[in-house]
Amino acid sequence: MVSAVGFGTCQLRLVPRRQAMETLKRGFELGVNLVHTSPDYEGADVLVARAAKEAGGNVMALSQGYGDMPHFEYLYERAHRLFEKDPLDMFGIACIDDREYLGEDVWGPNGMVRFLLKKKEEGRLTGIYCTTHGDPSYVTRLIRSGHFDAIMISTNALGFHLLSYHPEAPKKFEDIAQNRERILPLAEKHGVSLLIMKPLAGGLLCKSRAFPPHHWFASDSEPLSASDLLRHILMQPGVCSVVPGTASVAEAEENALAGHSYDPLEADCLTAIAHTVREIGSSLCSRCGFCDSLCSKSRPISWLCRDAYISNYPSETFETLDHLQYFYLHPWETAACGSCDTVTCRCPKGIDIPKELINIHGQMLRLREEGLLPATPIEDQNHHGKGPFTARVIRHQVPHDLFPGQEGICRFCLENTGRDVWRAPADGDTADGVMMGVFSGRRLIRNIPLRQDVDPGDRGHFAFVIRAPGRVGGHPLIFTLLPDTRKASLKDGAQVLCWTLSVIAGERSDSLAKTDSQRPSRAMG
């Protein structure tokens, strides 16, 4: 038996540990007993295990595996140790269509599916699941294979989500409308539980209560409530549980309470959802790819829209690939559509493409001026550090103005541009491993451990709270990546940001300051 609403945990990498733990435990208090996590969510699975143990309930953690078979088997055994369960409730294959696309052994005689079936036969695993963004025909094959007790797919009222894109062959487009029409009844017929991800379209349908958007692109001025949207999905036959990303106590309460009522939504609420979805769908690009070959200036329209949405909705945890960044695809200061005298593009849903792209360009310029966009490969080609321990700032948010004693959240996404692996500290050891050090002058005032190992060329996140000092005025800060706290000096680390925190006159506040609007800063390789 699982809760009607579960929690997705990918976003927990973007919030301080304390907030992540409070979010999880509040959900458990309200009856959530299903949590989807993964070893590559930068320590989210460790937090889930700790929160579940402290809450004292029977929480079903859905972890998953990927990679070659030795690594897949290691991740399976790691889940046993981490969640202290034998048999495991569930274990899955992460984005199974990508596993196939990357050539990993999914269906072979010694592959992932056979391995998990064997563990069920041995009594060490109760259920097998997988996640997928495959097209409906692909999902149909998964259901009919008879191997999966549950499958996680995308479904929402909008019909697409923040990360939607039109793939190149042989991959096919994820068709959420067909998921609703074909997959839900098919899964119910075959007794396969459907777990629903992206139920809020990644924040496109309602504003996140953990990461408010920098800009709300939808034309409708009244975003829907998460609770109504989740209940709307739960009303559909075939749905077992909805699993929205949840990263604050406020979100935990709203999401969890959506599963407390079995009453159908009232007619006026259904009407409001249908109206808002039409309005949003008429102004947001679904990334269907129809227009990409129609631009007279040969701009990939859907990819420009995709990066703009990802950049403006900070709830998304996956960064755009460098060669698909907005200002790499569109390097001009003025919008290309503003000078276009041969408009050949058109949208099957009626979106005014030139008008929308001009709007997007203006917003992306503002984000770049505020220091909220990563450098493009061309801009950054001379800024990669050299040496065994160097870093590149991909994205950062740091409070600029705080009242005395007020707290603010800092977030960093860093790329390992050195030659060595960044090792996360061992559990319980705050010295042995890579840290983010916050220096005031040459004095270390805070250090924050890395949550997961980061290989050269990969990226990792830091999220933590800083408290403003009591003295009004400017306070220079240096954020530095340290090999470990036993070498806690500026010369031993890789400096990533110089910043001046302004402490302004006013009443002392213990509330967290917003980091939505930032000023330009100087990032250092």
C-alpha positions as a printed Julia matrix, in Angstrom:
525×3 Matrix{Float64}:
   0.0     0.0     0.0
   1.47    3.34   -1.05
   0.35    6.91   -0.52
  -1.62    8.56   -3.31
   1.03   11.31   -3.35
   4.73   10.46   -3.26
   7.73   12.77   -3.28
  10.34   13.27   -5.98
  13.72   14.22   -4.51
  15.88   15.45   -7.39
  15.39   19.08   -6.29
  16.76   18.43   -2.82
  20.27   19.02   -4.18
  19.24   22.69   -4.55
  18.27   23.3    -0.92
  20.2    23.21    2.37
  20.29   19.87    4.16
  18.14   21.12    7.03
  15.4    22.24    4.65
  15.56   18.92    2.8
  15.2    16.94    6.02
  12.33   19.1     7.28
  10.57   18.72    3.93
  10.8    14.94    3.95
   9.78   14.54    7.59
   6.79   16.84    7.19
   5.61   14.72    4.27
   6.03   11.53    6.32
   3.97   13.11    9.12
   1.18   13.73    6.61
   1.13   10.14    5.35
   3.59   10.13    2.43
   5.25    6.71    2.36
   6.55    6.6    -1.23
   9.71    8.5    -2.19
  11.5     8.31   -5.52
  15.24    8.87   -5.33
  18.44    7.96   -7.11
  22.16    7.6    -6.34
  22.92   10.46   -8.76
  20.66   12.97   -6.95
  23.68   14.18   -4.96
  22.97   12.64   -1.6
  19.15   12.78   -1.72
  18.9     9.04   -1.08
  21.03    9.39    2.06
  18.73   12.15    3.32
  15.67    9.99    2.56
  17.14    7.11    4.55
  17.93    9.38    7.5
  14.57   11.15    7.46
  12.67    7.86    7.24
  14.64    6.46   10.18
  14.03    9.56   12.29
  10.34    9.62   11.37
   9.99    5.99   12.45
   7.54    5.02    9.71
   7.66    2.39    7.01
   8.76    4.49    4.04
   9.09    2.86    0.63
  12.15    4.37   -1.06
  12.28    3.71   -4.8
  15.95    3.79   -5.73
  17.3     2.88   -9.16
  20.33    1.81  -11.14
  22.13    2.55  -14.42
  25.47    1.99  -16.14
  27.33   -1.25  -16.85
  26.27   -4.37  -14.97
  28.96   -4.27  -12.25
  27.89   -0.71  -11.44
  24.18   -1.59  -11.61
  24.71   -4.5    -9.21
  26.73   -2.27   -6.88
  23.9     0.31   -6.77
  21.4    -2.44   -5.99
  23.46   -3.72   -3.05
  24.08   -0.16   -1.9
  20.3     0.37   -1.66
  20.05   -2.64    0.66
  22.69   -1.17    2.95
  21.42    2.4     2.81
  17.76    1.68    3.52
  18.54   -1.29    5.81
  15.96   -3.5     4.14
  16.15   -7.08    2.91
  14.1    -7.65    0.88
  14.04   -4.24   -0.75
  10.55   -2.89   -1.39
  11.36   -1.72   -4.92
  14.36   -1.22   -7.16
  14.28    0.1   -10.69
  16.0     0.91  -13.95
  16.56    4.63  -14.4
  15.1     6.01  -17.66
  15.15    2.62  -19.33
  14.88    4.04  -22.86
  18.1     6.0   -22.29
  19.8     2.88  -20.98
  19.01    1.16  -24.28
  19.99    4.22  -26.33
  23.39    4.32  -24.57
  24.0     0.63  -25.28
  23.73   -0.59  -21.69
  22.65   -4.18  -21.12
  18.95   -3.99  -20.3
  17.42   -7.11  -21.83
  20.36   -9.51  -22.23
  20.61  -12.89  -20.46
  22.84  -11.25  -17.84
  21.32   -7.78  -18.12
  19.4    -5.5   -15.79
  15.95   -7.04  -16.15
  17.22  -10.61  -15.67
  19.26   -9.53  -12.66
  16.23   -7.96  -10.93
  13.98  -10.93  -11.76
  16.57  -13.2   -10.17
  16.59  -11.07   -7.02
  12.8   -11.41   -6.82
  13.12  -15.18   -7.12
  15.71  -15.17   -4.32
  13.32  -13.22   -2.08
  15.61  -10.18   -1.86
  13.37   -7.84   -3.89
   9.62   -7.35   -3.72
   8.96   -5.21   -6.79
  10.62   -4.05  -10.01
   9.96   -0.68  -11.63
  11.46    1.55  -14.3
  11.18    5.18  -15.32
  10.78    6.21  -18.95
  10.29    9.18  -21.24
   9.68    6.86  -24.17
   6.88    7.22  -26.71
   3.56    5.41  -26.08
   4.49    2.43  -28.27
   7.65    1.93  -26.24
   5.77    2.19  -22.92
   3.21   -0.29  -24.27
   5.98   -2.85  -24.8
   7.22   -2.3   -21.24
   3.75   -2.93  -19.82
   3.14   -6.02  -21.93
   6.56   -7.49  -21.12
   5.19   -8.62  -17.76
   8.46   -7.81  -15.98
   7.52   -4.57  -14.23
   5.31   -4.14  -11.18
   5.32   -0.35  -11.66
   6.35    2.12  -14.34
   6.97    5.83  -13.86
   5.83    8.01  -16.78
   5.13   11.69  -17.37
   1.54   12.87  -17.27
   0.03   16.29  -16.66
  -2.86   18.44  -17.83
  -0.62   20.58  -20.08
   0.71   17.78  -22.28
   4.42   18.67  -21.98
   6.87   19.77  -19.3
   9.91   21.94  -18.68
  12.41   19.45  -20.17
  10.33   18.32  -23.17
  12.21   18.24  -26.47
  11.88   16.77  -29.93
  14.58   14.08  -30.24
  16.45   12.97  -33.29
  15.79    9.52  -34.73
  15.71    6.75  -33.65
  14.27    8.2   -30.43
  10.65    9.32  -30.63
   8.79   12.18  -28.98
   7.35   11.62  -25.5
   3.61   11.97  -26.12
   1.93   12.85  -22.83
  -1.53   13.19  -24.36
  -1.27    9.63  -25.68
   0.03    8.5   -22.29
  -3.27    9.65  -20.82
  -5.41    8.11  -23.54
  -3.6     4.82  -24.21
  -1.18    3.99  -21.42
  -3.35    4.59  -18.36
  -6.1     2.12  -19.35
  -3.56   -0.39  -20.7
  -1.6    -0.43  -17.44
  -4.8    -0.89  -15.43
  -5.76   -3.82  -17.65
  -2.37   -5.52  -17.14
  -2.16   -4.8   -13.41
   0.9    -2.54  -13.7
   0.99    0.39  -11.28
   1.61    3.77  -12.88
   3.63    6.36  -10.93
   3.3     9.84  -12.39
   6.26   12.2   -12.68
   6.13   15.79  -14.01
   2.52   16.16  -12.79
   3.02   19.94  -12.47
   4.91   20.16  -15.8
   8.15   21.07  -14.02
   6.64   24.31  -12.72
   5.01   25.47  -15.96
   1.5    24.88  -14.58
   1.89   26.35  -11.1
   4.56   28.41   -9.41
   7.02   26.54   -7.25
   6.89   27.33   -3.52
  10.56   26.42   -3.18
  11.98   28.04   -6.36
   9.69   30.82   -7.7
  10.3    31.47  -11.43
  12.35   34.5   -12.44
   9.72   35.2   -15.07
   6.26   33.67  -15.55
   5.93   33.07  -19.3
   2.38   31.73  -19.31
  -0.22   34.26  -20.45
  -2.72   33.27  -17.76
  -2.27   35.48  -14.7
  -3.68   32.98  -12.19
  -1.49   29.86  -11.88
  -3.29   26.74  -10.77
  -2.81   25.2    -7.33
  -0.6    22.15   -7.03
  -3.22   20.43   -4.92
  -5.92   20.72   -7.59
  -3.58   19.55  -10.34
  -2.46   16.51   -8.36
  -6.02   15.56   -7.46
  -7.0    15.98  -11.13
  -4.44   13.32  -12.08
  -5.39   11.03   -9.2
  -8.98   10.99  -10.49
  -7.85    9.2   -13.65
  -8.22    5.4   -13.67
  -4.9     3.59  -13.82
  -2.96    6.12  -11.75
  -1.44    4.61   -8.61
   0.47    7.6    -7.23
   1.63   11.05   -8.32
   5.24   11.92   -7.51
   5.87   15.68   -7.71
   9.27   17.15   -6.96
   9.05   18.51   -3.41
  11.69   20.74   -1.83
  10.13   22.88    0.92
   7.86   22.34    3.9
   5.17   24.45    2.2
   5.33   22.2    -0.86
   5.34   19.1     1.32
   2.13   20.19    2.99
   0.32   21.23   -0.19
   1.36   18.14   -2.13
   0.75   15.62    0.63
  -2.67   17.02    1.53
  -3.79   16.57   -2.07
  -3.88   12.85   -1.31
  -6.1    13.25    1.75
  -9.35   13.72   -0.18
 -11.07   11.14   -2.35
 -13.82   13.56   -3.37
 -13.79   14.43   -7.08
 -12.96   17.98   -8.04
 -15.93   20.28   -8.37
 -17.12   21.3   -11.82
 -15.93   24.91  -11.53
 -12.44   23.69  -10.58
 -12.31   21.37  -13.61
 -13.46   24.27  -15.8
 -10.73   26.5   -14.36
  -8.07   23.86  -15.04
  -9.23   23.4   -18.63
  -9.3    27.18  -19.2
  -5.86   27.78  -17.71
  -4.33   24.87  -19.61
  -5.66   26.31  -22.88
  -4.24   29.72  -22.03
  -0.83   28.35  -21.07
  -0.73   26.05  -24.1
  -1.4    29.0   -26.4
   1.65   30.91  -25.14
   4.23   28.26  -24.16
   6.22   26.27  -26.71
   5.71   22.51  -26.3
   8.98   21.82  -28.15
   7.22   19.59  -30.67
   9.87   20.56  -33.26
   7.38   21.5   -35.98
   8.8    25.02  -36.43
  12.52   24.24  -36.19
  12.97   23.81  -39.94
  10.79   26.8   -40.85
  12.87   29.71  -39.49
  14.17   31.95  -42.27
  17.24   32.7   -40.12
  17.82   28.98  -39.42
  17.38   29.33  -35.66
  16.31   26.16  -33.77
  13.2    27.76  -32.25
  12.18   24.97  -29.91
  15.67   24.71  -28.4
  15.8    28.49  -27.8
  12.5    28.23  -25.94
  13.64   25.19  -23.97
  16.78   26.83  -22.58
  14.85   30.02  -21.81
  12.3    28.07  -19.79
  14.96   26.06  -17.95
  16.87   29.26  -17.13
  13.8    31.08  -15.85
  12.32   28.22  -13.83
  15.05   27.45  -11.25
  13.18   24.41   -9.95
  14.82   22.46  -12.76
  17.93   20.6   -11.61
  19.38   19.69  -15.0
  21.41   22.32  -16.84
  21.25   22.79  -20.59
  24.1    21.25  -22.58
  26.64   23.93  -23.48
  26.0    23.72  -27.22
  22.25   24.19  -26.64
  22.51   27.32  -24.49
  20.39   30.24  -25.62
  23.24   32.7   -26.31
  25.28   30.03  -28.05
  22.4    29.37  -30.45
  21.49   33.08  -30.62
  24.73   35.12  -30.15
  23.28   38.53  -31.11
  22.4    41.3   -28.66
  19.13   42.09  -30.42
  16.45   39.49  -31.1
  16.8    38.01  -34.57
  13.01   38.1   -34.94
  13.02   41.89  -34.47
  14.74   42.41  -37.83
  13.14   39.53  -39.71
  11.42   40.69  -42.92
  10.68   37.15  -44.13
   8.52   35.46  -41.51
   8.25   31.82  -42.55
   7.78   30.23  -39.12
   4.42   29.08  -37.86
   3.13   27.13  -34.89
   0.45   24.42  -35.13
  -0.96   25.7   -31.81
  -1.15   29.29  -32.97
   1.69   30.8   -30.93
   2.95   34.1   -32.38
   6.54   32.86  -32.66
   8.32   36.19  -33.45
   6.49   37.96  -30.6
   7.26   35.17  -28.15
  10.95   34.96  -29.12
  11.36   38.73  -28.73
   9.84   38.43  -25.25
  12.14   35.52  -24.43
  15.22   37.39  -25.68
  14.52   40.37  -23.45
  14.17   38.15  -20.4
  17.35   36.21  -21.19
  19.28   39.49  -21.51
  18.04   40.46  -18.05
  19.14   37.13  -16.55
  22.57   37.49  -18.14
  22.96   41.02  -16.74
  22.09   39.7   -13.28
  24.73   36.98  -13.5
  22.19   34.14  -13.53
  23.27   32.46  -16.77
  26.36   30.32  -17.31
  28.93   31.47  -19.82
  28.58   29.99  -23.29
  31.4    27.78  -24.59
  32.72   30.73  -26.65
  32.61   33.16  -23.72
  34.23   30.66  -21.4
  36.92   29.18  -23.64
  39.7    31.15  -21.91
  38.43   30.77  -18.37
  38.86   27.08  -17.66
  41.23   26.52  -14.8
  44.36   24.49  -15.28
  45.64   22.05  -12.71
  44.46   19.12  -10.62
  41.88   21.1    -8.58
  39.96   23.79  -10.47
  36.31   24.68  -10.99
  34.0    26.6   -13.3
  30.86   28.35  -12.09
  27.88   27.13  -14.07
  25.19   28.82  -12.04
  25.01   30.64   -8.73
  22.59   32.52   -6.5
  23.82   34.52   -3.52
  21.87   37.11   -1.5
  23.06   40.68   -2.04
  21.18   42.57    0.68
  20.32   41.19    4.14
  19.24   42.7     7.43
  21.49   42.14   10.46
  21.17   38.53   11.57
  18.99   37.57    8.6
  19.66   34.29    6.8
  19.85   33.78    3.06
  20.28   30.72    0.85
  23.32   30.37   -1.41
  23.31   27.98   -4.36
  26.21   26.98   -6.59
  26.48   24.63   -9.53
  30.16   23.97  -10.29
  31.93   22.0   -12.99
  35.06   20.05  -12.16
  37.56   21.42  -14.71
  40.56   19.79  -13.05
  42.18   16.4   -13.4
  41.18   14.88  -10.06
  37.9    13.52   -8.78
  36.22   15.69   -6.16
  35.56   13.32   -3.28
  32.57   13.94   -1.05
  33.37   13.59    2.67
  32.71   10.2     4.19
  29.57   10.06    6.31
  30.21   11.71    9.64
  33.64   13.08    8.66
  33.49   16.81    7.97
  37.2    17.17    7.23
  38.08   14.46    4.74
  36.61   15.6     1.45
  35.86   18.57   -0.79
  34.18   21.55    0.88
  32.84   24.94   -0.12
  34.58   27.43    2.16
  33.14   30.88    2.82
  35.87   33.38    3.78
  35.54   36.84    5.25
  38.91   38.32    4.47
  41.24   35.41    5.15
  39.09   33.96    7.93
  37.05   30.83    7.21
  33.55   31.45    8.57
  31.65   28.52    7.08
  32.4    25.26    5.29
  29.88   23.1     3.48
  30.62   19.49    2.43
  30.17   18.28   -1.13
  27.23   15.88   -1.3
  28.45   13.49   -4.0
  31.69   12.66   -5.82
  32.21   14.7    -8.99
  34.37   13.33  -11.79
  36.4    15.63  -14.07
  34.04   17.26  -16.54
  30.96   16.61  -14.37
  29.02   19.04  -12.19
  27.94   19.22   -8.57
  25.81   21.47   -6.36
  26.23   23.28   -3.07
  23.24   24.74   -1.23
  23.6    26.31    2.2
  22.53   29.15    4.46
  24.63   32.18    5.43
  23.73   34.55    8.25
  24.4    38.28    7.92
  26.68   39.8    10.55
  25.3    42.39   12.95
  27.31   45.3    11.57
  25.65   47.4     8.87
  27.71   47.94    5.71
  29.53   45.98    3.05
  31.12   42.64    3.92
  33.44   41.15    1.25
  33.1    37.38    0.98
  35.11   34.85   -1.01
  33.58   31.48   -1.87
  36.32   28.93   -2.37
  36.36   25.22   -3.16
  38.65   23.46   -0.67
  40.26   20.0    -1.03
  39.39   19.48    2.68
  39.17   21.61    5.8
  42.67   20.61    6.89
  43.83   22.9     4.07
  41.43   25.69    4.9
  43.24   28.66    3.41
  42.6    30.68    0.3
  45.83   29.57   -1.37
  44.88   25.88   -1.02
  41.5    26.17   -2.74
  39.94   27.07   -6.06
  38.26   30.46   -5.79
  34.86   30.49   -7.46
  33.25   33.8    -6.47
  34.07   37.18   -4.93
  31.01   38.88   -3.47
  30.08   41.83   -1.31
  27.21   41.18    1.08
  25.43   44.4     2.01
  24.0    44.4     5.51
  21.32   47.08    5.53
  19.72   48.87    8.44
  16.48   47.38    9.69
  14.96   45.03   12.21
  16.67   41.7    12.83
  15.0    38.93   10.85
  15.41   35.18   11.06
  13.54   34.57    7.82
  15.32   33.38    4.72
  16.03   36.09    2.2
  14.89   35.59   -1.35
  17.56   35.07   -3.99
  15.35   35.57   -7.04
  16.95   38.85   -8.13
  20.72   39.05   -8.11
  23.25   41.61   -9.23
  26.26   40.93  -11.46
  29.22   39.26   -9.79
  32.72   38.2   -10.69
  33.18   34.46  -11.17
  36.71   33.1   -11.09
  38.02   29.9   -12.66
